[in-house]
Amino acid sequence: MAKKTLTPEEKQALMTMRERMGGISDAKKEHQRQLVAARKGIRKLLAEKPATVPQIAAALQLPTDQTLWHLTGMRKYGFVTEAGEDGDYLLYALVQSEEATAAGH
C-alpha cells in the first residue's frame, strides 16, 4: 500500500493544525519512533528467513503481544504473510514487493 504524497497546501494545513493543537508531544513522538523501529526490526529479521512470534519477540526484545500486534497489522496491509508452521506457532515471512522482485532483491 503506497503512501499518499501530500501537496504543499496539505502540508501547510497540517502544520497549522498541529501548531493550533500545541504540536506533537514528546511522548507521542517517542511512541511513533518505537513503532517504526519495531517494524523495521521485524522486516529486517524476516528478510533473512521466516520466523515465529516468540522467535521475533526474543530477537528484538519485544513482548510477544506487541510482536503479534505488529505482525497482524503488517499482514493486514500485505507486508508479511504466513509461511507454514513451526511446532504450534505460525511462521511469518516478508512479502517481496513487485519493485524488489523486479530489481532482483
C-alpha positions as MATLAB code, in Angstrom:
seq = 'MAKKTLTPEEKQALMTMRERMGGISDAKKEHQRQLVAARKGIRKLLAEKPATVPQIAAALQLPTDQTLWHLTGMRKYGFVTEAGEDGDYLLYALVQSEEATAAGH';
ca = [
       0.000    0.000    0.000;
       1.626    3.236   -1.167;
       1.663    6.355    0.922;
      -0.085    9.395   -0.477;
       2.221   12.312   -1.163;
       0.851   15.491    0.354;
       0.551   18.635   -1.701;
       2.242   21.798   -0.389;
      -1.184   23.138    0.603;
      -1.975   19.956    2.555;
       1.412   20.085    4.290;
       0.822   23.703    5.307;
      -2.685   22.909    6.587;
      -1.295   20.012    8.633;
       1.445   22.193   10.134;
      -1.098   24.887   11.003;
      -3.392   22.367   12.670;
      -0.502   20.909   14.693;
       0.526   24.396   15.856;
      -3.033   25.195   16.929;
      -3.278   21.919   18.829;
       0.005   22.556   20.649;
       2.230   20.439   18.425;
       3.104   16.806   18.808;
       4.084   15.839   22.351;
       7.441   14.247   23.064;
       5.614   11.159   24.341;
       3.774   10.762   21.028;
       6.992   11.283   19.073;
       8.741    8.622   21.159;
       5.844    6.199   20.767;
       5.920    6.654   16.984;
       9.700    6.220   16.938;
       9.339    2.922   18.824;
       6.635    1.685   16.434;
       8.758    2.465   13.388;
      11.844    0.860   14.959;
       9.926   -2.315   15.851;
       8.501   -2.722   12.351;
      11.866   -2.016   10.780;
      13.421   -4.679   13.021;
      10.722   -7.183   12.103;
      11.224   -6.526    8.377;
      15.000   -6.908    8.728;
      14.638  -10.160   10.667;
      12.080  -11.642    8.261;
      14.200  -10.651    5.252;
      16.681  -13.300    6.411;
      14.208  -16.139    6.992;
      10.649  -16.820    8.222;
      10.178  -16.749   11.986;
       7.545  -17.304   14.672;
       6.167  -14.692   17.065;
       8.287  -15.985   20.006;
      11.431  -16.040   17.840;
      10.849  -12.486   16.620;
       9.977  -11.247   20.115;
      13.133  -12.781   21.591;
      15.390  -11.458   18.828;
      14.020   -7.906   19.100;
      13.436   -7.982   22.869;
       9.758   -7.106   22.444;
       6.816   -8.518   24.388;
       5.088  -11.284   22.413;
       1.734   -9.459   22.481;
       3.282   -6.365   20.874;
       5.098   -8.530   18.336;
       1.850  -10.245   17.375;
       0.135   -6.833   17.157;
       2.793   -5.589   14.705;
       2.638   -8.780   12.632;
      -1.155   -8.652   12.477;
      -1.045   -5.119   11.114;
       1.768   -5.930    8.714;
      -0.161   -8.974    7.473;
      -3.348   -6.948    7.060;
      -1.574   -4.487    4.776;
       0.332   -7.127    2.802;
       3.852   -6.708    4.191;
       4.086  -10.180    5.760;
       2.387  -13.490    5.133;
       2.005  -16.818    6.895;
       4.656  -19.242    5.673;
       3.847  -22.539    7.331;
       4.201  -23.700   10.906;
       6.989  -24.407   13.355;
       5.519  -26.663   16.025;
       2.490  -24.891   17.477;
       3.432  -21.497   16.018;
       2.826  -19.898   12.645;
       5.864  -18.840   10.652;
       5.749  -15.335    9.215;
       7.674  -14.289    6.113;
       8.295  -10.952    4.477;
       6.296  -10.385    1.288;
       8.543   -9.350   -1.554;
       7.176   -6.265   -3.270;
       6.892   -6.207   -7.055;
       9.585   -3.498   -7.208;
      12.027   -5.578   -5.119;
      11.317   -8.697   -7.180;
      11.814   -6.794  -10.441;
      15.077   -5.339   -9.164;
      16.302   -8.789   -8.125;
      16.112   -8.288   -4.341;
];
